[in-house]
Amino acid sequence: MKIGILSDSHTKSDYTELAINHLKQKGANYLIHAGDLCIEDNLKLLQNSKLVYVTVFGNNDRSLLSLSNEYNIQKEPYYFKIKDIKFKLMHLPYYLNADSDIVIFGHTHKFECSYNNGTLFINPGEICAREKPLIECALLEINKNEYIITYYYKDINTNNFMKEEFRYER
């Protein structure tokens, strides 16, 4: 199972579309967005990806509240399962405790991943290239005994994504 993870698109729907297409090309079966979509166009991109997706409201998503019935956008922290894996999804990193198998968050605009006491924590970085000139996202591959996180990043002035890989035994 492969899950594309994004966060902090802000108003950059062109960058969001680029990242979604890249993650789909790399085999993503699901998309998870950790909030701060800011505009409906970013929600439409998730919906039009034809993948199962979920997202949460970020601190800049007040204008999207009225759209919660049209899109799969939830209040944080949002708990859900994919197959037998428990996820917790949030934008603000206020609930970073090990009460799920995988905790996904955004807001800081910095990629990070760690595996502590049986819980995988992932922040995919930023789509919007606001803090640095990088479009960032992650692909989580879940195997029977291993998590593989591939961090993708692309300078806004180049054509190709670069990558770094992190592996953790489950």
N, C-alpha and C positions, 0 to 999 in steps of 0.2 A: 504494500500500500504506500502510495506517495502523495504527500500533502503539500501544496504550495502555500507559503505563508508570506503575507504582506502587512505593512502598516504605514500609517502617516503619508497617505497620498496627497492630502490637502487638495489643492485645485489642479493638480497635474494629471489630468486624465490621459494625456498622451504617454506619460511615463508609466502610469498604471496599466494601460493597455499593453505597452511593451513588456512589462514584467509578467503580466498574465499570460501573454503569448509565449514568452520564454519558458515559464513554468509548465505550461501545457506541452510544449515541445519536449521538455525533459521528462514527461510522463506523469504529471500531476493528475490524480483522480479526484481530488478535492481542493478547494481554496478556502483559506481562513484569513480574514483581514482583521487586524487588531485595532481598528478605529482611526479616527481623523480622516474620513473620506471627504468631508466638507461640502461636496457637491453631488447632486443626483447622478450626474454622468458617471461617476466612479461606481455607484451602486448598479447602474445599468451595465457597466462592463463586467462586473461580477456575475450578474444575472445572465447576460448574453454569452458568457464563457461556455455555457452548456455543461458546466461541472457543478456538482453539489457544493454549495458555499455557505458560509456563515460569517457574520461580522458583528462587531459591537460598536455602540456609540462612543466616540472619543470626546474629549473636552471641547472640541471645535465643531461638533456635529449637531448643535441645537437646531439648525435649520432643517435637519433631516428627520426630526422627531415625528412629524406628521406622515412620514413615508413608511413607518414600521409595518403597516399592513400590506404594503406592496412588495417589500423586500425582506430578506431574512437578516434583519438588523435587530440586535438584542441589547438590553441593558446589561452593564457589567456588574459584577463578574457573572459570566454566563457559563454554565456547566452543561456538557453534552457528551455523548459517546459516539465513537466511530468503531464499529465492530465491538470488541471487548475493551477498548482503550478509553479511559476517562480523561476528558479535557476540561481545562478551565481557561476561558478566554476573557481578557480584559484589555483596556487601553492603558489606564493609569496603573503604575506598578505598586498599588497599595495593598494588594491581596497576595503577595508573593509567599504563600505558605504551601507546604507539600500535601495538599488535600486532593490531588488528582495525579494521574500518571504523567500528564503533560500540562504545563502552564505556559500559555502564550500571552505576551504583553507587548505594548508599544510605548509611545509617548516620548521616550528618551532620544529617539532618532539614532540610536547606536545599536549595532548588531552585538548580540551576546548569546551564548548558549552554555549551559552547564548541566551536570547531572549530579544531583545531591540526594542521598537517602532514598533512592528509587523514584525520584521525580525529575523529569527533564524540563528545564526552563529555557524558553527561546524568545528572543526579541529579534525580529528580522531586519531591524534598521529602518531606514526611511526610503520611501519611493520618491518623495518630492525633491530631493537634492537641495534641501534648504540649509542644512548645517555644514554640508560639504558637497562637492560637485559629483556625488555618486547616487545612482539609482540602485537600491538594495532590496533583496528579497531572499527567501530561503526555501529549500525543498527538504522536507522531512520524509525519509524513507523508514518505514517501520517493518522490520523483519522479526522472525520468531525470537531471536536472541540478541538483537542489536538495533540501535537507532543510528541512522546515518543522516547527519545534517549537512547539507551543502549550502554554503553561503555564497550567493551570487551578487556581484557588484559590477557596475558599469559606469565609467566616467561619462558624463553627459556629452562630451566631445569626441567619443570614440564609438565604434560600431559594435564591439563584442563584449559580452559579459566575461568577467574573470571569475574564478571560483576558489574556495577553500573548503575542505571537507573535515568534519569532526565525527568521530565514532565513539559510541558508548555501549557497553554491554548492558543488556536488560536484565 
